[in-house]
């Protein structure tokens, strides 16, 4: 049993069954989630007997770091090997220039590969192998937390988070816990390609994280070409689910829109997008597409990007161009391929 996947209450129940006093759960949880120890021996305020008992009943296995790459802009990409030999990636993004400022973001993976098959995404070309456990998701944070102060999380790495919803939500509760990493809930973003039933579940979760929708097209004709999920949950259903989510939670939604040359970057597409999102409490992130090996999709010129964004802003929408980071190490949006 992976101790990194246990909430404090669960840990308390297991320790009670081992005839340990209630305060032991607080101690062990602190060592595991706040201090991010990688061995039982590091739990120095526990007796040797208790540490041996813990080792006999729980697993405490950090991820195996296979490769670390550093981008020209300071972004760091990590290739992790899991206990069964599968590989995943995480990306650490630094904001405003150096490693001492207050804002860092870790982009987390939730699956090995991805079953969604989006045409512009390298992860989708890998196919799907399995979901990550809550412990494997949390470990991506814990194993870096002793080097860096991570205060923002985006579930935008390898995989579709909403297809692994129980473990994703459990990992959020662990990472948000005030006695653990204590990452603010509004500093946590979950991204989805648009799974309507799961969006409806999220609206009832009681967790006030940020929901991001990978939209990437203003109509079904275009979205069907690049996102197979749209054939199951077309744009009309997705937007209805988003409106319901906002009504139930009171939270803004973020829409991600990868801008692709000669595909979805015209003023007509901008007009349709503005009409689609009019009146929705939302932010829009425009992402000039990041290249993947021999991909069919190319980035528009800076002039076209500015024209597209300006049109949306003139229509009163809250729009930003997402800053590109890590593309030279294949660590940018859509580039993760487990290598």
C-alpha positions in Angstrom: 0.0 0.0 0.0 1.4 3.4 -1.1 1.6 5.6 1.9 1.8 8.7 -0.4 -1.7 7.9 -1.6 -3.3 7.9 1.9 -5.3 10.8 3.3 -4.6 11.5 6.9 -7.9 9.9 8.0 -7.1 6.8 6.1 -3.6 6.7 7.5 -5.1 7.1 11.0 -7.4 4.1 10.5 -4.6 1.9 9.3 -2.3 2.9 12.2 -5.1 2.3 14.7 -5.4 -1.3 13.3 -1.6 -1.6 14.1 -2.4 -0.5 17.7 -0.7 2.9 17.2 -2.0 6.0 19.0 -3.9 8.7 17.0 -1.1 11.3 17.1 1.1 8.9 15.1 -1.0 9.6 12.0 -0.2 13.3 12.3 3.5 12.6 12.5 3.6 10.2 9.6 1.4 12.3 7.4 3.7 15.3 8.1 6.8 13.3 7.1 5.2 11.9 4.0 3.3 14.9 2.6 5.0 18.0 4.0 8.6 16.9 4.4 8.4 14.6 1.3 10.8 12.0 2.8 12.0 9.2 0.6 12.7 6.6 3.3 11.4 5.5 6.6 14.8 6.2 8.2 14.3 9.9 7.6 11.4 9.9 10.1 13.7 10.7 13.0 11.1 11.3 15.7 9.7 7.8 15.3 11.1 4.8 17.1 13.0 2.2 15.2 10.3 -0.3 16.0 7.5 1.9 14.6 9.6 2.6 11.4 10.0 -1.1 11.0 6.3 -1.6 11.4 5.6 1.1 8.8 8.0 -0.5 6.4 6.4 -3.9 6.8 2.9 -2.5 6.0 3.3 0.4 3.6 5.3 1.3 0.5 7.3 4.5 0.4 8.8 4.5 -3.1 9.8 7.8 -4.8 9.6 8.0 -8.6 12.8 7.2 -10.4 14.2 10.2 -12.2 15.5 9.1 -15.6 16.2 12.4 -17.2 16.1 16.1 -16.4 16.2 18.7 -19.2 16.6 22.4 -18.8 15.2 24.9 -21.4 16.9 28.1 -22.4 14.0 29.9 -20.6 14.6 28.0 -17.4 11.8 25.5 -17.8 12.7 22.0 -16.5 11.3 18.8 -17.8 11.5 15.6 -15.8 11.2 12.0 -17.2 10.1 9.6 -14.4 10.1 5.9 -14.4 7.2 4.3 -12.4 7.5 1.1 -10.4 6.3 -1.0 -13.3 8.8 0.6 -15.7 6.3 2.9 -17.5 7.4 6.5 -18.2 5.7 9.8 -17.6 6.8 13.4 -17.7 6.3 16.5 -15.6 7.2 20.1 -16.4 8.3 22.8 -14.0 7.7 26.4 -15.2 9.3 29.4 -13.6 7.7 32.8 -13.9 9.4 36.2 -14.1 12.9 35.2 -14.7 14.6 33.3 -11.8 14.2 30.5 -9.3 13.7 32.8 -6.3 10.5 34.6 -7.2 7.2 33.5 -5.7 5.5 31.8 -8.5 6.3 28.3 -9.9 4.0 26.0 -11.7 4.3 22.2 -12.0 2.5 20.6 -14.9 1.4 17.1 -13.8 0.7 13.9 -15.7 -2.3 11.8 -14.8 -2.1 8.8 -17.2 0.6 6.8 -19.0 -0.1 7.9 -22.5 -3.6 9.2 -23.5 -6.6 7.6 -25.2 -8.1 10.8 -26.6 -6.1 11.0 -29.8 -6.1 14.7 -30.3 -4.4 15.3 -33.7 -2.0 18.1 -32.5 -0.8 16.4 -29.3 2.3 14.2 -29.0 0.9 12.3 -26.0 -2.1 11.2 -27.9 0.1 9.5 -30.5 1.5 7.2 -27.7 -1.9 5.5 -27.1 -3.1 4.7 -23.6 -1.5 2.3 -21.2 -2.9 3.0 -17.7 -4.1 5.6 -15.2 -1.7 6.9 -12.6 -2.5 6.2 -8.9 -3.0 9.1 -6.6 0.4 8.3 -5.1 2.1 8.6 -8.5 0.4 11.9 -9.2 1.4 13.3 -5.8 4.9 12.0 -6.1 5.6 14.2 -9.1 5.2 17.1 -6.6 6.8 15.6 -3.6 10.0 14.5 -5.3 10.6 18.1 -6.5 9.3 19.9 -3.4 12.6 19.5 -1.5 14.4 21.5 -4.3 11.7 24.0 -5.4 8.8 25.8 -3.7 5.9 24.7 -6.0 2.8 26.9 -5.5 0.8 26.3 -8.7 -0.3 23.0 -10.2 -1.8 22.3 -13.6 -3.1 18.9 -14.5 -2.2 19.4 -18.1 0.6 16.8 -18.6 0.2 13.4 -20.1 -3.3 12.0 -20.1 -6.9 13.1 -19.8 -7.4 13.9 -16.0 -11.2 13.4 -16.1 -10.7 9.8 -17.2 -8.8 9.2 -13.9 -11.1 11.3 -11.7 -11.1 9.5 -8.4 -7.2 9.5 -8.2 -7.0 13.0 -9.5 -9.4 14.4 -6.9 -7.7 12.4 -4.2 -4.3 13.8 -5.3 -5.8 17.4 -5.1 -7.0 16.8 -1.6 -3.6 15.6 -0.5 -1.7 18.4 -2.2 -4.1 21.0 -0.9 -4.0 19.7 2.7 -2.9 22.3 5.2 -0.6 19.8 6.9 0.9 18.7 3.6 2.1 20.8 0.6 -0.7 23.3 1.4 -1.1 24.4 -2.3 -4.1 26.7 -2.5 -7.1 25.2 -4.2 -7.4 28.2 -6.6 -3.8 27.6 -7.6 -4.8 24.2 -8.9 -6.1 23.8 -12.5 -7.6 20.7 -14.1 -7.7 20.6 -17.8 -10.1 18.4 -19.9 -10.7 17.9 -23.6 -14.4 18.1 -22.8 -15.9 15.0 -21.1 -19.4 16.2 -20.3 -20.5 13.7 -17.7 -17.3 14.2 -15.7 -17.6 18.0 -15.9 -21.0 17.5 -14.4 -19.4 15.5 -11.6 -16.8 18.1 -10.9 -19.5 20.7 -10.4 -20.7 18.7 -7.4 -17.2 17.9 -6.0 -17.1 20.8 -3.6 -13.5 21.6 -4.7 -13.0 25.1 -6.0 -10.1 24.5 -8.3 -9.9 26.1 -11.7 -11.4 24.2 -14.6 -9.8 24.5 -18.0 -11.5 23.3 -21.2 -9.3 22.4 -24.2 -11.6 23.9 -26.9 -9.3 24.6 -29.8 -12.1 25.2 -32.4 -15.2 27.3 -32.6 -17.5 24.8 -34.4 -18.1 21.0 -34.7 -16.8 20.8 -38.2 -13.3 21.9 -37.2 -13.2 20.4 -33.8 -14.2 16.9 -35.2 -11.0 17.0 -37.3 -8.6 17.5 -34.4 -10.4 16.2 -31.3 -12.2 12.8 -31.6 -14.0 13.5 -28.3 -16.1 16.1 -30.1 -18.0 13.3 -32.0 -19.2 12.0 -28.6 -19.7 15.3 -26.9 -20.2 18.1 -29.5 -19.6 21.7 -28.8 -23.2 22.5 -27.9 -23.2 19.8 -25.2 -19.8 21.0 -23.9 -20.9 24.6 -23.7 -24.1 23.7 -21.9 -22.1 21.7 -19.3 -19.8 24.7 -18.9 -22.7 27.0 -18.3 -24.1 24.6 -15.7 -20.7 24.3 -14.0 -20.5 28.0 -13.7 -24.0 28.3 -12.4 -23.4 25.6 -9.7 -19.9 26.7 -8.6 -19.8 30.4 -9.3 -16.3 29.9 -10.7 -14.9 31.2 -13.9 -13.8 28.6 -16.6 -10.7 28.9 -18.7 -10.9 28.0 -22.3 -7.7 26.9 -24.1 -7.5 27.6 -27.8 -4.5 26.3 -29.7 -4.1 28.6 -32.7 -3.2 26.6 -35.9 -2.1 28.2 -39.1 -4.8 28.2 -41.9 -7.1 26.0 -39.8 -8.7 27.9 -36.9 -6.9 31.2 -37.0 -9.1 33.2 -39.4 -11.3 36.2 -38.4 -14.3 34.0 -39.2 -13.1 31.6 -36.6 -12.6 34.4 -34.1 -16.1 35.7 -34.8 -17.6 32.2 -34.2 -15.5 31.8 -31.0 -16.7 35.2 -29.7 -20.3 34.2 -30.4 -19.9 30.8 -28.8 -18.4 32.2 -25.6 -20.5 35.4 -25.3 -22.0 35.8 -21.9 -19.9 33.0 -20.3 -17.9 33.8 -17.2 -14.6 32.8 -18.7 -11.0 33.5 -19.5 -9.5 32.5 -22.9 -5.9 31.4 -23.3 -4.7 31.6 -26.9 -1.8 29.2 -27.5 0.1 29.5 -30.8 0.5 25.8 -31.6 3.7 24.1 -30.5 5.3 21.9 -33.1 5.6 18.2 -32.7 7.7 16.0 -34.9 6.6 16.2 -38.5 3.2 17.5 -37.4 0.7 18.7 -40.0 -0.1 21.7 -37.9 1.9 24.9 -37.9 2.0 28.1 -35.9 0.4 31.3 -37.4 2.5 34.4 -37.7 2.7 36.8 -34.8 0.6 39.3 -36.8 -2.2 36.7 -37.3 -2.1 35.9 -33.6 -2.4 39.5 -32.6 -5.3 40.1 -35.1 -7.2 37.1 -33.7 -6.7 38.2 -30.1 -7.6 41.8 -30.8 -10.8 40.8 -32.4 -11.9 38.8 -29.3 -10.8 41.6 -27.0 -12.9 44.1 -29.0 -15.9 41.8 -28.4 -15.3 42.2 -24.6 -13.8 38.7 -23.9 -11.0 38.2 -21.4 -8.1 36.9 -23.6 -4.4 36.4 -23.1 -1.7 34.8 -25.2 -0.1 32.1 -23.2 3.6 32.5 -22.9 5.5 29.7 -24.6 7.9 27.9 -22.3 10.0 24.8 -22.7 9.5 24.2 -26.5 13.2 23.6 -27.1 13.1 20.6 -24.8 9.7 19.4 -26.0 8.2 20.5 -22.8 5.5 22.9 -24.1 1.8 22.3 -24.4 1.1 19.3 -26.6 4.7 18.1 -26.8 5.0 15.5 -24.0 5.8 12.1 -25.4 7.5 10.3 -22.5 11.1 10.8 -23.7 
